[in-house]
Amino acid sequence: MTKTTASAPVLSPRALNRATLDRQLLLRRSGLSAKAAVGHLLGLQAQNVKPPYYALAARLDGFAPEELSELMADREVVRIVTMRSTIHTHTAEDCLTLRPLVQPARDRELINFRKGLQGVDLDRLAVLARELVEAEPRTMKQLREALLAEWPDADPQALAIAARCKLPLVQVTPRGLWGRSGQVALTTAEHWLGRPAGPASAGPAPAGPTPTGPASTDPAPAGPASAGPAPAGPAPAGPTPDATVLRYLAAFGPASVKDMQTWAGLTRLRDAFDRLRPRLRTFRDENGVELFDLPDASRPAEDTPAPPRFLPEFDNLLLSHADRTRVVPKEYWGRSWQGNQAYCTLLVDGFLAGVWKLTEDTLVVQPFYRLSKAQQKDVTAEGQRMLATLYPGTPYDIRFGTVVGG
């Protein structure tokens, strides 16, 4: 611990919890538009179709799922692999700039598949794959088969993953639309959006909206509903790591260097934080780890009420810090998933407190400990609000199941 770090104010897990919930729009619902919220949050986990809708229902006042669905249909938001090699819903602008920023992580991912890619010219693969998906959107199966014709001795799965790592591939609609079904079909972000990707070294980009100061919600140029390219427009300025650090802190701070590296799946971000140090405030957690934050960012008092929230599986709130104790108590680590199966999660008093699932006619809540009557009442009210937002007019029962681990 340096002398500077030792003299920095200490933030308890509860103080970090309230600050992070505030940045994540979870202390109180925000009046931001869906597009502005997706931008402020630097994207939403979208391994499945419904999680982004649940994430916004927990965060926005007056949200309707059709709002996000229309943004996706109009190509103002897209589904693409970015942070931690997982699918996220991003604004079009962030898709074209954040994806190049995390390209080093995608290059490292390819190392895991080098055995199945022996003899494969990856640059040529990228050119061929781009031609294929820009001629028409392709499923991963179709892409594998087409690339296998060129490299018959390679591993088919590795070929498809190489294409996904080398190219910014978006999932075209109707995949991702609310109440619609559609298989995963891919084309390049540039082709889908009609704009080139911005280089990651350009910038700087704006620090993004804060919960109390939303950015403009003017729509980006929208394309037609077909799979062809959207009207061409100027390339957005790509974010430097420095600009993205500022945006990350606005959405997830206060945070350490390792926290942001965990969120982005990147390494060697220390230099960016050090360059920004004169513009930031520093704190430390109870273990002495140095934390950075925007100087004017909100850091609510520890006793600020935190209402219950129903979050989707893999919500970024639970995945974007190296030390997750600000949201996940140590005794509940690993309780929100089993094997490859992740559960939707419940927050009570700001912390992970259980899991939930929605059956055909029942919202089943499974807490990790016995909730008080007052807590059950608040959780029930929040569940009713979520159901009314996402499934208006559809009757559901709310049932508290067996206490998990109790």
C-alpha positions in Angstrom: 0.0 0.0 0.0 1.4 3.4 -1.0 1.5 6.4 1.3 -1.1 8.0 -1.0 -3.4 5.0 -0.8 -3.0 4.7 2.9 -4.3 8.3 3.4 -7.3 7.9 1.1 -10.7 7.7 2.7 -12.0 4.1 3.3 -15.3 3.0 1.7 -17.1 0.1 3.4 -18.8 -2.6 1.4 -22.1 -1.0 2.2 -20.9 2.4 1.0 -19.7 0.8 -2.2 -23.0 -1.0 -2.5 -25.0 2.2 -2.3 -22.7 4.1 -4.7 -22.8 1.3 -7.3 -26.6 0.8 -7.0 -27.0 4.6 -7.7 -24.8 4.4 -10.8 -26.7 1.4 -11.9 -30.0 3.1 -11.6 -31.1 0.6 -9.0 -31.6 2.9 -5.9 -34.5 4.6 -7.6 -35.9 4.1 -11.1 -34.6 6.6 -13.6 -36.4 8.7 -16.1 -33.8 8.0 -18.8 -35.0 6.6 -22.1 -34.1 3.0 -22.9 -31.4 4.1 -25.4 -29.8 6.6 -22.9 -29.8 3.9 -20.2 -28.2 1.3 -22.4 -25.5 3.9 -23.2 -25.0 5.0 -19.6 -24.7 1.3 -18.5 -22.2 0.6 -21.3 -24.4 -2.2 -22.5 -26.6 -4.9 -21.0 -25.8 -8.6 -20.7 -27.8 -10.4 -23.4 -26.8 -14.1 -23.5 -30.5 -14.8 -23.9 -33.2 -12.6 -25.4 -35.1 -11.5 -22.3 -32.4 -10.3 -19.9 -32.0 -6.8 -21.3 -35.7 -6.2 -21.0 -35.7 -7.4 -17.3 -32.6 -5.3 -16.7 -34.3 -2.1 -17.9 -37.6 -3.0 -16.2 -35.7 -2.9 -12.9 -34.0 0.4 -13.6 -36.4 2.7 -15.6 -39.6 4.5 -14.7 -42.2 4.0 -17.3 -40.3 1.5 -19.3 -42.2 -0.7 -21.8 -40.5 -3.6 -23.5 -41.6 -2.3 -26.9 -39.3 0.6 -26.5 -36.1 -1.5 -26.5 -37.6 -3.8 -29.1 -38.2 -0.9 -31.5 -34.7 0.5 -30.9 -33.4 -3.0 -32.0 -35.7 -3.1 -35.0 -34.5 0.4 -36.0 -30.8 -0.6 -35.5 -30.2 1.9 -32.8 -29.2 -0.9 -30.5 -27.7 -4.3 -31.4 -26.7 -7.6 -30.0 -22.9 -8.3 -30.3 -20.1 -10.2 -28.4 -18.0 -7.6 -26.5 -17.0 -7.7 -22.9 -15.8 -11.0 -21.4 -16.6 -12.7 -24.7 -20.4 -12.5 -24.0 -23.3 -11.1 -25.9 -24.3 -7.6 -24.9 -27.0 -5.2 -26.1 -25.2 -2.0 -27.0 -26.2 1.3 -28.7 -25.1 1.4 -32.3 -22.4 3.9 -31.4 -20.9 1.8 -28.6 -21.1 -1.3 -30.8 -18.8 0.4 -33.3 -16.3 1.7 -30.8 -16.3 -0.6 -27.8 -15.9 -3.7 -29.9 -12.6 -2.5 -31.4 -11.5 -1.6 -27.9 -11.9 -5.2 -26.6 -10.4 -6.7 -29.8 -7.2 -7.7 -27.9 -9.3 -9.9 -25.6 -10.9 -11.6 -28.7 -7.4 -12.2 -30.1 -6.3 -13.9 -26.9 -9.5 -16.0 -27.0 -8.3 -17.5 -30.3 -5.2 -19.0 -28.5 -7.6 -21.5 -26.9 -8.5 -22.8 -30.4 -5.1 -22.8 -32.1 -5.0 -26.6 -32.2 -8.2 -26.7 -34.4 -6.9 -23.8 -36.5 -3.6 -25.3 -37.7 -2.9 -24.3 -41.3 -5.7 -21.7 -41.3 -4.8 -18.2 -42.5 -6.8 -16.1 -40.1 -6.5 -12.9 -42.2 -8.0 -14.8 -45.2 -10.6 -16.3 -42.9 -11.7 -12.9 -41.8 -12.0 -11.7 -45.4 -13.9 -14.8 -46.5 -16.2 -14.7 -43.5 -17.0 -11.0 -44.1 -17.9 -11.7 -47.7 -20.2 -14.5 -46.6 -22.1 -12.7 -43.9 -22.4 -9.5 -45.8 -23.8 -11.3 -48.8 -26.6 -12.5 -46.5 -26.8 -13.1 -42.7 -25.6 -16.5 -41.8 -26.2 -18.8 -38.9 -23.1 -20.2 -37.1 -23.9 -23.6 -38.7 -23.9 -22.1 -42.2 -20.7 -20.2 -41.5 -19.0 -23.3 -40.2 -19.9 -25.3 -43.3 -18.8 -22.5 -45.7 -15.5 -22.1 -44.0 -14.9 -25.9 -43.7 -15.1 -26.1 -47.5 -12.0 -23.8 -47.6 -10.2 -25.6 -44.7 -11.5 -29.1 -44.6 -8.9 -30.3 -42.0 -9.7 -27.6 -39.5 -12.1 -28.0 -36.5 -15.5 -26.6 -37.7 -16.3 -25.0 -34.3 -12.9 -23.3 -34.1 -13.5 -21.9 -37.6 -16.7 -20.3 -36.6 -15.3 -19.0 -33.3 -12.4 -17.5 -35.3 -14.8 -15.6 -37.5 -16.6 -14.3 -34.4 -13.4 -13.2 -32.8 -11.9 -11.6 -35.9 -15.1 -9.8 -37.0 -17.6 -7.6 -35.2 -20.6 -9.9 -35.8 -24.1 -8.7 -34.8 -27.2 -10.8 -34.4 -29.8 -9.5 -36.9 -33.4 -9.1 -36.1 -35.9 -10.6 -35.5 -33.5 -12.2 -32.9 -33.8 -10.1 -29.8 -37.1 -8.5 -30.4 -39.7 -8.7 -27.6 -42.3 -11.4 -28.2 -40.7 -12.6 -31.4 -38.6 -15.6 -32.1 -35.8 -16.0 -34.5 -32.6 -18.1 -34.8 -29.2 -16.4 -34.5 -28.1 -15.1 -37.9 -25.0 -12.9 -38.2 -23.6 -10.1 -40.3 -21.0 -7.5 -39.6 -21.7 -4.4 -37.5 -20.5 -2.1 -40.3 -22.9 -3.7 -42.8 -25.9 -3.8 -40.5 -25.4 -0.2 -39.3 -24.0 1.3 -42.6 -21.1 2.9 -40.8 -17.5 1.9 -40.3 -16.2 1.0 -36.9 -14.3 3.7 -35.0 -10.6 2.9 -34.1 -10.1 2.2 -30.4 -7.3 4.7 -30.2 -9.4 7.7 -31.4 -11.3 10.0 -29.2 -11.8 11.1 -26.6 -15.4 10.0 -26.3 -17.8 11.6 -23.8 -17.9 10.2 -20.3 -21.6 9.2 -20.8 -24.7 10.3 -18.9 -25.0 10.1 -15.2 -28.1 9.0 -13.4 -29.0 12.6 -12.8 -27.8 13.9 -16.1 -29.0 11.9 -19.2 -27.4 12.4 -22.5 -29.3 13.3 -25.6 -31.8 10.7 -26.7 -32.0 11.8 -30.3 -32.2 8.6 -32.4 -29.3 7.5 -34.6 -30.0 7.1 -38.3 -32.3 4.1 -38.7 -32.1 1.5 -41.3 -34.8 -0.5 -43.0 -36.1 -3.7 -41.5 -34.4 -5.9 -44.1 -30.9 -7.5 -43.7 -29.3 -5.0 -46.0 -27.0 -2.2 -44.8 -28.5 0.8 -43.0 -27.9 4.3 -44.6 -24.3 5.3 -44.4 -23.2 7.8 -41.8 -20.0 9.1 -40.3 -17.9 6.8 -38.1 -18.2 7.6 -34.5 -15.0 8.6 -32.7 -13.7 5.4 -31.0 -13.1 5.6 -27.2 -9.6 5.7 -25.9 -9.1 3.5 -22.9 -9.1 6.7 -20.9 -12.6 7.8 -22.0 -13.9 4.3 -21.4 -12.4 4.4 -17.9 -14.5 7.5 -17.2 -17.6 5.9 -18.5 -17.0 2.7 -16.5 -16.6 4.7 -13.3 -19.9 6.6 -14.1 -21.7 3.3 -14.3 -19.8 1.0 -11.9 -17.6 3.2 -9.6 -15.9 3.6 -7.3 -13.7 0.9 -8.7 -10.2 -0.4 -8.8 -8.1 -1.1 -11.9 -8.7 -4.8 -11.5 -12.4 -4.1 -11.3 -12.5 -2.5 -14.7 -10.2 -5.2 -16.1 -12.7 -7.8 -14.9 -15.6 -5.9 -16.5 -13.8 -5.5 -19.9 -11.9 -8.7 -20.0 -8.8 -6.6 -20.7 -5.4 -6.3 -19.1 -2.9 -3.4 -18.6 -5.3 -0.6 -17.9 -3.2 0.7 -15.0 -1.6 3.3 -17.3 -5.0 4.8 -18.3 -6.0 5.2 -14.6 -2.6 6.8 -13.8 -3.0 9.3 -16.7 -6.5 10.2 -15.3 -5.4 10.3 -11.7 -5.3 14.1 -11.5 -8.9 14.2 -12.7 -10.2 11.5 -10.3 -10.8 11.0 -6.6 -9.2 8.1 -4.8 -10.5 5.9 -2.0 -9.6 2.5 -0.6 -11.7 -0.4 0.5 -11.4 -2.1 3.8 -8.7 -4.4 2.4 -6.6 -1.4 1.4 -7.2 -1.7 -2.4 -7.1 1.7 -4.2 -10.4 2.8 -5.7 -10.9 5.5 -8.3 -14.0 7.6 -8.9 -15.3 10.6 -10.7 -14.9 13.6 -8.4 -18.5 14.8 -8.6 -20.2 11.4 -8.7 -22.9 10.5 -6.2 -21.9 8.4 -3.2 -25.1 8.1 -1.1 -25.0 7.5 2.6 -24.8 3.8 3.8 -28.2 4.0 5.3 -29.9 5.1 2.0 -32.9 2.7 1.5 -32.4 0.2 -1.4 -35.7 -1.3 -2.6 -35.9 -4.9 -3.8 -35.0 -5.5 -7.4 -35.6 -8.5 -9.7 -32.6 -8.8 -12.0 -32.0 -11.2 -14.9 -29.4 -13.9 -15.1 -25.8 -12.5 -15.6 -26.8 -8.9 -14.8 -23.6 -6.8 -15.1 -24.1 -5.5 -11.6 -22.9 -8.9 -10.4 -20.1 -9.4 -12.9 -18.3 -6.2 -13.3 -15.9 -6.1 -10.3 -13.0 -8.2 -9.3 -14.3 -7.9 -5.7 -18.0 -8.5 -5.8 -18.7 -8.3 -2.1 -20.2 -4.9 -2.7 -23.2 -6.7 -4.0 -22.7 -10.5 -3.3 -22.1 -11.4 0.3 -19.3 -14.0 0.7 -21.7 -16.6 2.1 -23.8 -16.4 -1.1 -21.0 -16.7 -3.6 -21.8 -19.2 -6.3 -25.5 -19.5 -5.3 -26.8 -17.7 -8.4 -25.7 -20.4 -10.8 -25.2 -24.2 -11.0 -22.9 -25.5 -13.6 -23.6 -23.6 -16.8 -27.1 -22.7 -15.5 -27.4 -19.1 -14.2 -30.5 -18.0 -12.3 -32.3 -14.7 -12.2 -31.3 -12.9 -9.1 -33.1 -10.9 -6.3 -31.7 -8.0 -4.4 -32.9 -7.2 -0.9 -31.4 -4.1 0.8 -29.1 -3.8 -2.1 -27.4 -7.2 -1.8 -27.9 -10.5 -3.5 -30.6 -12.3 -1.4 -32.1 -15.0 -3.6 -33.0 -16.3 -7.0 -36.3 -16.3 -8.9 -38.0 -17.9 -11.9 -41.1 -17.2 -13.9 -43.2 -20.2 -14.8 -46.3 -20.2 -17.0 -48.5 -18.6 -14.4 -46.3 -18.1 -11.3 -43.4 -15.9 -10.2 -41.4 -18.2 -7.8 -39.1 -16.4 -5.4 -36.4 -18.5 -3.6 -34.6 -16.4 -0.9 -31.3 -17.4 0.6 -32.5 -16.5 4.1 -35.9 -16.0 5.8 -37.3 -12.7 4.8 -39.2 -10.6 7.3 -42.9 -10.0 6.7 -42.0 -6.4 5.7 -39.4 -7.6 3.3 -41.8 -10.2 1.8 -44.3 -7.4 1.3 -41.8 -5.2 -0.5 -40.5 -8.0 -2.7 -44.1 -8.9 -3.6 -44.9 -5.3 -4.6 -41.7 -5.1 -6.7 -42.6 -8.5 -8.4 -46.0 -7.2 -9.2 -44.5 -4.1 -10.7 -42.1 -6.1 -12.8 -44.9 -8.3 -14.1 -47.2 -5.4 -14.9 -44.3 -3.7 -16.8 -43.3 -6.7 -18.9 -46.6 -8.7 -19.1 -49.4 -6.3 -18.6 -52.8 -7.9 -18.4 -51.4 -11.4 -17.8 -52.4 -12.8 -14.4 -49.5 -14.3 -12.3 -49.3 -15.6 -8.8 -46.3 -14.8 -6.6 -45.1 -17.6 -4.5 -42.1 -17.8 -2.0 -40.4 -21.1 -2.5 -38.1 -23.0 -0.2 -35.3 -21.0 1.2 -32.2 -21.9 -0.8 -29.5 -23.2 1.5 -31.7 -22.4 4.6 
